[in-house]
Amino acid sequence: MNLNKYLEQLEARHLVDLRFSDVTRALRALSSAYVERRESALADHKALDGAGKRAAFALYYGPLHFLLVQHIVREIGVTFDPGVVVDLGCGTGVAGAAIATLQSPPLGVMGFDTHPWTLDEARFTYRTFGLKADVRRVHAAKTRFPADTSVIVAAFVVNELSDKDRGVLLDEFKRSRKHVLVVEPISQRISPWWDEWATEFAKFGGRADLWKARIDSPPLVKRLAKAAGLRPEMLTARSLFA
């Protein structure tokens, strides 16, 4: 299944009990929470505290993160051996699905998160893309990677961890000897640990990249962006890969 078909089903899923105007209003609030009040909003899942915000997150940020992760993997120029994509802090599952569907045949996915809603949403995402998947409620820093792990992706989750948990996760990455892709917002204000991690990734042959990707957003994302006053034409991010 391609992204547009997935978005059709996603829109039907989330707009059953919501009007489009409800979602755009929630998207403005969600965008503000991420940009202006990120630390407090993410600390206790306030960013996803209502049906409108959840729909906005799934319908707007989900597709953009899917396209961004696929862009990064393509630009790095890596292909992965058959196995499982470990999607840490999987959210709606789009990062894992983005990588899994780039391979032929598609990889399996294991999604790990702590928020009950995102786990249900990840199951929907993996199922809709036709991926063999397992979803579990586990903290990112307490995840054990299966033996058949092909690649671990941690998209927009490492900045949400405590310093202690980040240290634990970095040690797990080192011990795993698996492909690892970390994706974070371009601003280092929320990721003061970035340079330390980049140094550690470089020690085992990794790379650090800064991305500014011009994309053609799906029609649904364009409609939401226009109504909410957002501009998704340029996607930006930092990544670490080893």
C-alpha positions as CSV (number, residue, x, y, z in Angstrom):
1,M,0.0,0.0,0.0
2,N,1.3,3.5,-0.8
3,L,1.2,6.5,1.5
4,N,-1.9,8.1,-0.1
5,K,-4.0,5.0,0.3
6,Y,-2.9,4.9,4.0
7,L,-3.9,8.5,4.4
8,E,-7.3,7.8,3.0
9,Q,-7.9,5.2,5.7
10,L,-6.3,7.4,8.3
11,E,-8.6,10.3,7.5
12,A,-11.6,8.0,7.6
13,R,-10.4,6.7,11.0
14,H,-10.0,10.1,12.6
15,L,-12.7,12.2,11.1
16,V,-15.6,9.9,12.1
17,D,-16.4,12.1,15.1
18,L,-14.4,15.2,14.4
19,R,-14.9,18.1,11.9
20,F,-12.0,19.2,9.8
21,S,-12.1,22.6,11.6
22,D,-11.7,20.7,14.9
23,V,-8.5,19.1,13.7
24,T,-7.0,22.3,12.3
25,R,-7.7,24.1,15.6
26,A,-6.1,21.2,17.5
27,L,-3.2,21.3,15.1
28,R,-2.5,24.9,16.0
29,A,-2.5,24.1,19.7
30,L,-0.3,21.0,19.1
31,S,2.2,23.0,17.0
32,S,2.4,25.5,19.8
33,A,3.0,22.8,22.4
34,Y,5.9,21.3,20.4
35,V,7.6,24.7,19.6
36,E,6.9,26.8,22.7
37,R,6.2,24.4,25.6
38,R,7.8,21.2,24.4
39,E,9.3,20.1,27.7
40,S,6.2,20.5,29.8
41,A,3.9,19.2,27.1
42,L,5.8,16.0,26.5
43,A,6.6,15.3,30.1
44,D,3.1,13.9,30.9
45,H,1.7,13.4,27.4
46,K,-0.2,16.7,27.5
47,A,0.5,17.1,23.8
48,L,-1.9,14.2,23.1
49,D,-4.5,15.0,25.7
50,G,-7.6,15.1,23.4
51,A,-9.1,13.5,20.3
52,G,-8.4,16.6,18.2
53,K,-4.7,16.7,19.0
54,R,-4.4,13.0,18.5
55,A,-6.0,13.3,15.1
56,A,-3.8,16.3,14.2
57,F,-0.7,14.4,15.2
58,A,-1.6,11.4,13.2
59,L,-2.9,13.2,10.1
60,Y,-0.3,16.0,9.9
61,Y,2.9,15.1,11.6
62,G,2.6,11.3,10.9
63,P,2.9,11.7,7.1
64,L,5.6,14.3,7.3
65,H,7.7,12.1,9.6
66,F,7.1,9.1,7.2
67,L,8.4,11.1,4.2
68,L,11.3,12.6,6.2
69,V,12.6,9.2,7.4
70,Q,12.3,7.7,3.9
71,H,14.2,10.7,2.5
72,I,17.0,10.2,5.0
73,V,17.4,6.5,4.4
74,R,17.4,7.0,0.6
75,E,20.0,9.8,0.9
76,I,22.2,7.8,3.2
77,G,22.0,5.1,0.5
78,V,21.7,2.1,2.8
79,T,19.8,-1.2,2.4
80,F,19.0,-3.5,5.3
81,D,19.2,-7.2,5.6
82,P,16.0,-9.2,6.0
83,G,14.7,-9.0,9.6
84,V,12.9,-6.6,11.9
85,V,12.8,-2.8,12.2
86,V,12.8,-1.9,15.9
87,D,10.8,1.3,16.1
88,L,11.7,2.9,19.5
89,G,9.2,5.4,20.9
90,C,7.2,4.4,17.8
91,G,4.4,6.9,18.2
92,T,2.0,6.2,15.4
93,G,4.4,3.8,13.8
94,V,5.3,5.9,10.8
95,A,9.1,5.7,11.1
96,G,9.2,2.0,11.3
97,A,6.7,1.7,8.4
98,A,8.8,4.2,6.4
99,I,11.9,2.0,6.6
100,A,10.1,-1.3,6.4
101,T,8.3,-0.4,3.2
102,L,11.5,0.8,1.5
103,Q,12.9,-2.7,1.4
104,S,11.7,-5.5,-1.0
105,P,10.3,-7.6,0.4
106,P,9.2,-5.3,3.3
107,L,10.8,-5.9,6.7
108,G,8.9,-6.8,9.8
109,V,8.4,-4.2,12.5
110,M,8.5,-4.2,16.3
111,G,7.0,-1.0,17.8
112,F,7.7,0.1,21.4
113,D,6.1,3.0,23.2
114,T,4.5,3.8,26.6
115,H,1.4,5.7,25.5
116,P,-1.7,3.5,25.0
117,W,-3.1,5.6,22.2
118,T,0.1,5.6,20.2
119,L,0.3,1.8,20.5
120,D,-3.1,1.4,19.0
121,E,-2.3,3.8,16.3
122,A,1.0,2.1,15.5
123,R,-0.9,-1.2,15.2
124,F,-3.2,0.4,12.7
125,T,-0.3,1.9,10.7
126,Y,1.6,-1.4,10.5
127,R,-1.5,-3.3,9.6
128,T,-2.7,-0.9,7.0
129,F,0.7,-1.0,5.3
130,G,0.5,-4.8,5.3
131,L,3.5,-5.3,7.6
132,K,4.2,-8.2,9.9
133,A,4.4,-6.4,13.2
134,D,4.5,-6.7,17.0
135,V,3.6,-3.7,19.2
136,R,4.6,-3.6,22.9
137,R,4.3,-1.2,25.8
138,V,7.9,-0.8,26.8
139,H,10.1,2.3,27.6
140,A,12.7,3.1,25.0
141,A,15.6,2.8,27.5
142,K,14.3,-0.7,28.7
143,T,13.9,-2.3,25.3
144,R,15.8,-5.4,24.4
145,F,16.5,-5.8,20.7
146,P,15.6,-9.2,19.2
147,A,18.3,-11.3,17.5
148,D,16.8,-10.7,14.0
149,T,16.9,-6.9,14.3
150,S,17.9,-5.4,11.0
151,V,17.8,-1.7,12.0
152,I,16.8,0.3,15.1
153,V,15.1,3.6,14.5
154,A,14.6,6.2,17.2
155,A,12.7,9.1,15.6
156,F,11.9,12.2,17.7
157,V,12.1,10.2,21.0
158,V,15.7,10.5,22.4
159,N,15.1,14.2,23.3
160,E,12.2,13.2,25.4
161,L,14.3,10.9,27.6
162,S,16.0,11.8,30.9
163,D,19.7,12.1,30.9
164,K,20.0,8.8,32.7
165,D,17.8,7.0,30.2
166,R,19.6,8.5,27.3
167,G,22.9,7.2,28.7
168,V,21.4,3.7,29.1
169,L,20.0,3.8,25.5
170,L,23.3,4.9,24.1
171,D,25.1,2.0,25.8
172,E,22.5,-0.4,24.4
173,F,23.1,1.0,20.9
174,K,26.8,0.4,21.3
175,R,26.3,-3.2,22.6
176,S,23.8,-4.1,19.9
177,R,26.1,-3.8,16.9
178,K,23.0,-3.2,14.8
179,H,22.2,-0.5,12.3
180,V,20.9,2.5,14.3
181,L,19.2,5.6,12.9
182,V,18.4,8.5,15.3
183,V,16.3,11.4,14.0
184,E,15.7,14.6,15.9
185,P,14.5,18.2,15.3
186,I,17.0,20.5,13.8
187,S,17.1,22.8,16.9
188,Q,19.9,21.8,19.3
189,R,18.2,23.8,22.0
190,I,16.1,20.8,22.9
191,S,19.0,18.4,22.2
192,P,22.0,19.7,24.1
193,W,23.3,16.1,24.2
194,W,23.6,15.9,20.4
195,D,27.3,16.7,20.0
196,E,28.2,14.0,22.6
197,W,26.1,11.4,20.8
198,A,27.6,12.4,17.4
199,T,31.1,11.9,18.9
200,E,30.1,8.4,20.2
201,F,28.5,7.4,16.9
202,A,31.7,8.5,15.0
203,K,33.7,6.2,17.2
204,F,32.0,3.2,15.7
205,G,31.9,4.4,12.1
206,G,28.8,6.5,12.3
207,R,27.8,9.7,10.6
208,A,25.9,12.9,11.6
209,D,23.8,14.8,9.1
210,L,21.7,17.9,8.9
211,W,18.7,17.7,6.5
212,K,16.7,20.3,4.7
213,A,14.4,18.3,2.4
214,R,12.0,20.0,0.0
215,I,9.0,17.7,-0.4
216,D,5.6,17.6,-2.1
217,S,3.2,17.1,0.8
218,P,0.2,14.8,0.4
219,P,-3.0,16.7,-0.3
220,L,-4.4,16.1,3.2
221,V,-1.3,17.6,4.8
222,K,-1.5,20.6,2.5
223,R,-5.1,21.2,3.4
224,L,-4.3,21.0,7.1
225,A,-1.3,23.2,6.8
226,K,-3.1,25.9,4.9
227,A,-6.0,25.9,7.4
228,A,-3.7,26.0,10.4
229,G,-1.2,28.5,8.9
230,L,1.7,26.1,8.7
231,R,4.3,25.6,6.0
232,P,5.4,22.0,5.6
233,E,7.2,22.4,2.2
234,M,10.7,22.1,3.8
235,L,11.3,19.3,6.2
236,T,14.3,19.8,8.5
237,A,16.0,17.4,10.9
238,R,19.3,16.1,12.3
239,S,20.2,12.4,12.1
240,L,22.8,10.0,13.4
241,F,23.4,6.7,11.6
242,A,25.8,3.9,12.2
